[in-house]
Amino acid sequence: MKEMFIYLVILFVISVIIDVALSFYRKIICNKLMNLLLNDKIVEFDELLSKKSTKFFVPYYNSLVLKMNKAVKIGDVDLMNETMNEFSNIKLKDSQCLFVYSKAFSYYLSMGDNKRLNICFKKINDCKDCPTKQYIKMVYNTIVEKKWDYLQLALAMLEKVSGEDKENLKVLIGQMFQNKGDKKEAEKYL
């Protein structure tokens, strides 16, 4: 009986050590992939991402996020579309869905691809409410629908944000005033 208990403890300790080692190695691979991408070493990035060992250690969702980042970085619309199609075929947690589709929303907005932008917007709307979702709805209402429904909310939010967020919100508010037909007020924010 004692021997069985000792074996179980040893087996447990070994499994914990293996799990920690695998987690550490996964982190190393992900960091290496991100560094390759940030340093524009696209060929090396592709080679590492396509290795069997990478596919084993890096979860599929994470590899798709890396692939999406590559598409954005190099401006490859076809790769972005392909990656988003792959995302649509897997089950995502709410936080993952919001992250992926808000990033794609921004990308397709900048590309002027309203068809794919609308797909992303619908996916985001299916997620739980959060500040990111609210902001995306505000952007969609202002930029795509050419409305100003969120003007009062945006003005209230302006007091609570800083830095780049504040500058982005100012541009959005300026666009809302333009949509409203108030060019004088729009100029204050643009």
N, C-alpha and C positions, 0 to 999 in steps of 0.2 A: 504494500500500500504506500509506504513512504517512498519507495523507488518510483512508483507511478507519479506521485506528486512532484518529485524532483524532476522527472522527465517533462512533465507538463510545464513547470516553471521554466526550465531550460528552453523548451520549444517556444514558449511565450516570449522570452527575452530575445531569442534568435529572430522571431518574426518581427518584433519591434525594431530591432537593429536593421533588418532587411528593409522594412518600410521606411525608416529614416534615411537609409542610404539611397533608396530609389527616389525618394522625394528630393533629396539633395542633388542627385544626378539630373533629375527632371528640371530642377531650377537652373542648373548650370547650362543645360541645353537651351532652355528658353532664353536665358540671358545672352548666350552666344548668338542665337538667331536674331534677337533684337539688336544687338550690337552690329551684326553684319548688315542688317537692314538700315540702321541709322547711318552707317558708314558707306552706304551705297555699294556694298559688295553683294550685288544681286545674284551673281552666278554661284558664289559660295553659299549664300542663303538658300537658293534653290536646291543645291546639292545636299546640304545638311537637312533641310526639311523633307527631302524625298528619301532619306536613308531609312531602312527598316528599323534601326535602333531608335531613331527619332519618333517614328510612328508608334513604336512600342511604349516609349516613355512619355511622350507629349500627348495629352488628351486631344481627341479629334476637334473639339470646340476650340481649344487653344491654337491648334495648327491652322484652323480656318480664320481665326482672328489675325494671326500673323500674315496669312495670305491676303486678307482684306487690307491690312496695313501696307503690304507690298503694293497692292493695286492702287491705293490712294497715293502712295509715295511716287510711283513711276507713272501715274496717270493712265493706267490701263483699264479702260472702260469694260472691255470684254472680260478681263480677269475679275473685275469687281462684280459684273453680272453673274459670271459663273460661280463665284464664291457665295453670292447672295442666294443663288439657286440651291447651292449645297446647304446653306443655313436653313432654307425653307423646308428641307427634307429631314431635319433633326429636331428633336424635342428640346426646347430651350427653357431654362428657368426664367422667371420673370425678369430678374436682374440682367441675365445674359441677353434676353430678347431686347430689353430697353437699351443696353449698351450697343449691341450690334446694329439695331435698326435706327437708333439716333445718329450713329456715326454714318451709316449709309444715307440717312435722310440729309445730313449736311453735305455729303458728297454729291448726291443727285440734285440737290438744290443748287449747288455751285455749277453743276454741269447743265442745268436747265432741263433735266429729264423728268418731266412732270408725271409720266406714267409710273416710273419706278419710285418716284417721290411719294406718290399717292399710296403705293403698296406699303412702303415703309411707314407712312403716317397711320395707315389702318392697323398695322402690326403694333405700333407704339400705343395706339388707342386701346388695344386689347390688354395692355399691361396695367398693373396696379398704379393708382395715382401717386405721383411723386413730383418734386420740383422740376426734374428733367422733362417729364411728360407735359407738365403745364407750360414750360418754356417752348417746347416743340409745337404745342397747339397754338401758342401765341405767334410764333414764327410763321406757321402755316396760314393762320388767319390773316396775317399782315402781308406776307410776301406772295402767297399763292392766291388767296381769295380777295386780296386787295381791300381788306376791311380794317377797322380800328376798334373792334370789340373789346380788346384787352388794354386800351389806352390808360384807363384809370389804374388798373392793376400794375401796369408797367411803370407808371409814374411813381406809384407807391414803392415798388421794388427798387427803383433807382436810388432811394435813400439807404437801402440795406446792402447794396453791393459795392464792390470797388475794383480797381484795376481793369483788366481786359473785359471782365464781365460787365462792368459799368459802361465801358466804351461801346461794346456790342449792343447793350440795351439802349443806349442813346441813339444809335443808328436805327434800331428797330422803332423807337418812339418817333424819330424823325420821319420814318416811312409811314407810320400810322397817321401822323399829322398830314403828310402828303396825300395819303388815301382819303383822308377826311376833307381835303381841299384847302387846308390851312397852311399855305406855303410859308407865311411869315413865321408861324410857330415852328414849322418843320426846320427852318434854317437854324434855329437855336440849337438843334440837336444833331444836325448833319455836318 
